């Protein structure tokens, strides 16, 4: 059993996410988003025992404790890194620094390729609930005022409720609007935004 799992992504010249997170064996997750993520700042939450078990199974199936980083030495300058660190039950500690511009060197264990390491890192993010903090899914909502034909919005937001709040309208006014969910926002936006505003004189 692990005591804690830490994962962080570092900065580069591009738009890669920058954050640090630590998952403790009691289920507490600490997050600090710095740049190019949907949730900037500190956030603390708790994950279920089922998710903790999935993380434990992931460490065992990937054999993280025995992972050996085989670098080709062909590292791309200014590429981001993903750093994972695990403190195990009896105090042993293992840290792996993954340069995202690196490629595999000569390797015997085909389960310990850098491609598999990248999948392992993404699996941690998925299981621990970090994925939506890194990049939350956004959906497009069309709001049309039933009593003012020329007043309408198109808003990109994680939910209809949050989209409605962006209009600065109270929930009591919800019945005055015709609301249609248009689908997933396919842009690379990280935060909610108003796509189109029509007839708003405020």
C-alpha positions, 0 to 999 in steps of 0.5 A, spaced: 500 500 500 502 506 498 502 512 503 502 518 498 502 519 490 505 525 487 504 527 480 506 534 477 507 537 470 512 543 469 512 549 465 515 549 457 515 555 452 508 552 450 501 551 453 502 545 457 499 544 464 503 546 470 500 543 476 502 539 483 498 534 486 498 529 492 494 523 493 494 520 500 492 513 502 486 516 506 483 519 500 485 526 501 487 529 494 491 536 494 491 540 488 495 546 486 494 549 479 499 554 476 498 555 469 494 552 463 489 548 467 482 549 468 482 550 476 488 555 478 490 555 485 489 550 491 483 545 491 482 539 496 477 534 496 477 526 497 476 520 493 473 514 494 476 507 497 474 504 490 479 509 487 484 508 492 484 501 490 484 502 483 491 507 484 494 501 488 492 496 482 495 501 477 502 501 481 502 494 481 500 492 474 505 497 472 510 495 477 512 502 478 517 500 484 521 497 479 521 502 473 527 503 470 528 510 466 531 508 459 533 514 455 535 515 448 539 522 451 535 525 445 532 530 449 528 536 446 530 542 449 525 546 453 520 540 453 515 539 459 516 534 464 512 529 468 514 528 475 511 522 479 513 520 486 510 514 490 512 513 498 510 506 499 507 503 506 514 501 509 517 508 507 521 506 501 520 512 496 521 512 488 521 518 483 521 518 476 522 524 472 519 523 465 522 528 460 516 529 455 521 530 449 525 524 450 524 517 446 525 510 448 533 507 449 534 500 449 529 497 453 528 489 455 521 490 459 516 492 454 511 494 459 516 500 461 517 504 455 516 511 455 509 510 452 507 506 457 510 511 462 505 516 459 499 512 460 501 510 467 501 518 468 494 519 465 491 513 468 493 517 475 490 523 473 484 520 471 483 515 477 484 521 482 479 526 479 485 530 476 483 530 469 477 535 469 481 540 474 487 540 468 482 541 462 474 541 464 469 539 459 465 545 456 459 545 452 455 550 448 448 552 450 444 557 446 439 561 451 433 565 447 429 570 451 421 568 450 419 575 451 424 578 447 426 576 441 432 579 439 435 577 446 439 571 446 446 568 448 451 562 446 455 560 452 461 555 453 460 552 460 461 546 464 454 546 465 447 549 464 447 552 471 454 555 470 452 558 463 445 561 466 449 564 472 454 567 466 448 571 464 447 575 471 440 572 471 437 569 477 434 562 477 427 565 478 428 567 471 430 561 468 422 559 465 423 566 461 428 562 457 428 557 451 435 553 453 438 548 448 444 544 449 448 544 442 454 539 444 461 539 446 465 545 445 471 542 441 476 548 442 482 548 446 479 553 451 480 551 459 475 556 462 467 558 460 466 564 456 460 567 452 461 566 445 455 570 442 451 575 446 445 579 442 440 584 444 443 585 451 443 592 453 446 591 460 
